[in-house]
Amino acid sequence: MTSPPDVFPSPTHWAVSRWGADPYSRGSWSYVRPGGSPDDRAVLAEPISDGVILAGEAVHRTRPAMVHGAYETGRAAAEWCGDASSVIVVGAGAAGIGAAEVLGDRCVVVEARDRIGGRIDTVMLGDAAADLGAAWMQQYGDNAIAERVRALDIASVPTDFARPIVRARIDNDAVVVHENYRALKAACAAFIRAEAGGDGWDGSVPLDPGPWLASLAPAERAAAVRMIEGDIVIEAGAPTTDISSKWVFSEPGVGEGDCWLPSGYGDVLSRLVAGIDVRLGWPVTHIEHGGGIDEGVVVSGPSGTLCADRAVVTVPISVLQAGAITFEPSLPHRHRRALDRIGLGTVEKVVLRFAERWWPHDDNGYLRWFDEPTNFVEWLDLTDHVGAPVVAGLISAPHTLGWYNESSDFDIAMRATHALHRCAGLFPSSESSRSVRTDVSER
Ligand SMILES: Cc1cc2nc3c(=O)[nH]c(=O)nc-3n(C[C@H](O)[C@H](O)[C@H](O)COP(=O)(O)OP(=O)(O)OC[C@H]3O[C@@H](n4cnc5c(N)ncnc54)[C@H](O)[C@@H]3O)c2cc1C
């Protein structure tokens, strides 16, 4: 590791995500709320009428919250359209592009933003690509997107999540969290399961780690708090009070063998969408679907009105929950109830480029940082593969409350830099960023 610089380092380029505030995402990925279960995801994947079906990451029963799950649901929804001669696909994220690949010239894709990709958003920091949204191909060995990536001969890099560099504000915690992290999570699950009556484990109650924490010795408790805040909360992007006590431990998350893409995830989607009719800047606000396949569907918004045999709607569930698209007739009760039981958490990402690399690194490039209070907890060092000192940091919405949305991109980038600086072993007495040099340029 290069020694951390004496002067507070400042990035030369940066980019900051706004997934929570963006009206076309309103969050980052889905999780099961108290009272919900993966069955609710399956309900959402059922056709809402003869004319309309939903797709997207939140409706995959077994691979939710991930790009390849979204992509699979899009393809499945397209298959459901059968031999319909015209289909409108709403949304050009992974699910929409998956659907469009199957439907080919029988479909038109309408996308609210002025870009494709949805929660995949590759930005350039100078000449280096970095992802503000999804970065890893998860479940790599059984991932439909990864298959396409291999076929297209696009380079990818594995991350071993079990082998992070771990740093903590309190040194002892770093040791305890690192060595006991998986055991701590399993112990938390076992405690909550036992409290809820063993096999009758009740997913209807929110995750309440309080009694488990109280049962631990003080040193272990401190590490357990880090595990909950820096792992469980960031995996859901939601406060424990809104997370199912059951499914938080059993839905799939990141896994070993996951790979990321130095050329950016957006590069993959751009290649998959080639030849498809995509209309950008086309937000949908209303869908009429009452008449069955013979009468088709009518999709409308400020950009116009389109008619087709069927529609595949791939917008994030949060867009539906917010009522940003109205349906006529309205969504069936089963779908509305399922929408209440699945949440969309928010995790934000900051990507930073510096003149040189000064943070802890190894060939794996994966860094965990347990700060007090919880901060940017997870970092991926892209430097060895993008040809420039670039690093990406993640923070969960419960830890951004009250400051993130009110802060400028510059201030957020500086706050992330400060966290990384502390992680690198420097603990300035002042939290102020006044010492930051300002001879910097945004991406
Ligand atoms: C910070 C972050 C990190 C992540 N990391 C990973 C990761 O490493 N690996 C992984 O597999 N997954 C990751 N994810 C999750 C992954 O990005 C999503 O699961 C996936 O991209 C969702 O695809 P989708 O097609 O379901 O939805 P989206 O990508 O959200 O696509 C929906 C599309 O609908 C459009 N839309 C919305 N409203 C309207 C409207 N009214 N009219 C028309 N169009 C509309 C949107 O603009 C969008 O393009 C991450 C997400 C975030 C935010």
The ligand as an SDF file (V2000), in Angstrom:
LIG
                    3D

 53 58  0  0  0  0  0  0  0  0999 V2000
  -26.2080    1.0790   -6.5350 C   0  0  0  0  0  0  0  0  0  0  0  0
  -26.7140   -0.2260   -7.0920 C   0  0  0  0  0  0  0  0  0  0  0  0
  -25.8800   -1.3190   -7.1300 C   0  0  0  0  0  0  0  0  0  0  0  0
  -26.3410   -2.5420   -7.6360 C   0  0  0  0  0  0  0  0  0  0  0  0
  -25.4710   -3.5800   -7.7130 N   0  0  0  0  0  0  0  0  0  0  0  0
  -25.8510   -4.7020   -8.3570 C   0  0  0  0  0  0  0  0  0  0  0  0
  -24.9000   -5.6930   -8.6910 C   0  0  0  0  0  0  0  0  0  0  0  0
  -23.6930   -5.5150   -8.4300 O   0  0  0  0  0  0  0  0  0  0  0  0
  -25.3260   -6.7980   -9.3560 N   0  0  0  0  0  0  0  0  0  0  0  0
  -26.6500   -6.9760   -9.6990 C   0  0  0  0  0  0  0  0  0  0  0  0
  -26.9630   -8.0060  -10.3090 O   0  0  0  0  0  0  0  0  0  0  0  0
  -27.5720   -6.0460   -9.4080 N   0  0  0  0  0  0  0  0  0  0  0  0
  -27.2060   -4.9110   -8.7700 C   0  0  0  0  0  0  0  0  0  0  0  0
  -28.1130   -3.9180   -8.5470 N   0  0  0  0  0  0  0  0  0  0  0  0
  -29.5130   -4.1670   -8.8630 C   0  0  0  0  0  0  0  0  0  0  0  0
  -29.7560   -4.0810  -10.3730 C   0  0  0  0  0  0  0  0  0  0  0  0
  -29.2720   -2.8630  -10.8490 O   0  0  0  0  0  0  0  0  0  0  0  0
  -31.2440   -4.1840  -10.6380 C   0  0  0  0  0  0  0  0  0  0  0  0
  -31.7600   -5.3470  -10.0220 O   0  0  0  0  0  0  0  0  0  0  0  0
  -31.5670   -4.2810  -12.1340 C   0  0  0  0  0  0  0  0  0  0  0  0
  -30.7720   -3.4210  -12.9030 O   0  0  0  0  0  0  0  0  0  0  0  0
  -33.0390   -3.9660  -12.3250 C   0  0  0  0  0  0  0  0  0  0  0  0
  -33.4040   -4.0860  -13.6910 O   0  0  0  0  0  0  0  0  0  0  0  0
  -34.9180   -3.8410  -14.0900 P   0  0  0  0  0  0  0  0  0  0  0  0
  -34.9860   -3.9420  -15.5600 O   0  0  0  0  0  0  0  0  0  0  0  0
  -35.8080   -4.6730  -13.2620 O   0  0  0  0  0  0  0  0  0  0  0  0
  -35.2410   -2.3440  -13.6250 O   0  0  0  0  0  0  0  0  0  0  0  0
  -34.5670   -0.9440  -14.1170 P   0  0  0  0  0  0  0  0  0  0  0  0
  -33.1350   -1.1660  -14.4560 O   0  0  0  0  0  0  0  0  0  0  0  0
  -34.8930    0.0240  -13.0800 O   0  0  0  0  0  0  0  0  0  0  0  0
  -35.3450   -0.6660  -15.4540 O   0  0  0  0  0  0  0  0  0  0  0  0
  -36.6330   -0.0950  -15.4690 C   0  0  0  0  0  0  0  0  0  0  0  0
  -36.6760    0.9770  -16.5350 C   0  0  0  0  0  0  0  0  0  0  0  0
  -37.9780    1.5610  -16.5250 O   0  0  0  0  0  0  0  0  0  0  0  0
  -37.8290    2.9450  -16.7550 C   0  0  0  0  0  0  0  0  0  0  0  0
  -39.0290    3.6380  -16.2720 N   0  0  0  0  0  0  0  0  0  0  0  0
  -39.3750    3.9210  -15.0040 C   0  0  0  0  0  0  0  0  0  0  0  0
  -40.5540    4.5520  -14.9770 N   0  0  0  0  0  0  0  0  0  0  0  0
  -40.9720    4.6630  -16.2530 C   0  0  0  0  0  0  0  0  0  0  0  0
  -42.1320    5.1940  -16.8660 C   0  0  0  0  0  0  0  0  0  0  0  0
  -43.0970    5.7670  -16.1500 N   0  0  0  0  0  0  0  0  0  0  0  0
  -42.2300    5.1330  -18.2200 N   0  0  0  0  0  0  0  0  0  0  0  0
  -41.2500    4.5550  -18.9660 C   0  0  0  0  0  0  0  0  0  0  0  0
  -40.1200    4.0280  -18.4430 N   0  0  0  0  0  0  0  0  0  0  0  0
  -40.0020    4.0760  -17.0950 C   0  0  0  0  0  0  0  0  0  0  0  0
  -36.5820    3.3080  -15.9920 C   0  0  0  0  0  0  0  0  0  0  0  0
  -36.0400    4.5310  -16.4330 O   0  0  0  0  0  0  0  0  0  0  0  0
  -35.6910    2.1100  -16.2750 C   0  0  0  0  0  0  0  0  0  0  0  0
  -34.8800    2.3060  -17.4090 O   0  0  0  0  0  0  0  0  0  0  0  0
  -27.6720   -2.6760   -8.0890 C   0  0  0  0  0  0  0  0  0  0  0  0
  -28.5060   -1.5640   -8.0750 C   0  0  0  0  0  0  0  0  0  0  0  0
  -28.0360   -0.3500   -7.5900 C   0  0  0  0  0  0  0  0  0  0  0  0
  -28.9450    0.8500   -7.6430 C   0  0  0  0  0  0  0  0  0  0  0  0
  1  2  1  0
  2  3  1  0
  2 52  2  0
  3  4  2  0
  4  5  1  0
  4 50  1  0
  5  6  2  0
  6  7  1  0
  6 13  1  0
  7  8  2  0
  7  9  1  0
  9 10  1  0
 10 11  2  0
 10 12  1  0
 12 13  2  0
 13 14  1  0
 14 15  1  0
 14 50  1  0
 15 16  1  0
 16 17  1  0
 16 18  1  0
 18 19  1  0
 18 20  1  0
 20 21  1  0
 20 22  1  0
 22 23  1  0
 23 24  1  0
 24 25  2  0
 24 26  1  0
 24 27  1  0
 27 28  1  0
 28 29  2  0
 28 30  1  0
 28 31  1  0
 31 32  1  0
 32 33  1  0
 33 34  1  0
 33 48  1  0
 34 35  1  0
 35 36  1  0
 35 46  1  0
 36 37  1  0
 36 45  1  0
 37 38  2  0
 38 39  1  0
 39 40  1  0
 39 45  2  0
 40 41  1  0
 40 42  2  0
 42 43  1  0
 43 44  2  0
 44 45  1  0
 46 47  1  0
 46 48  1  0
 48 49  1  0
 50 51  2  0
 51 52  1  0
 52 53  1  0
M  END
$$$$
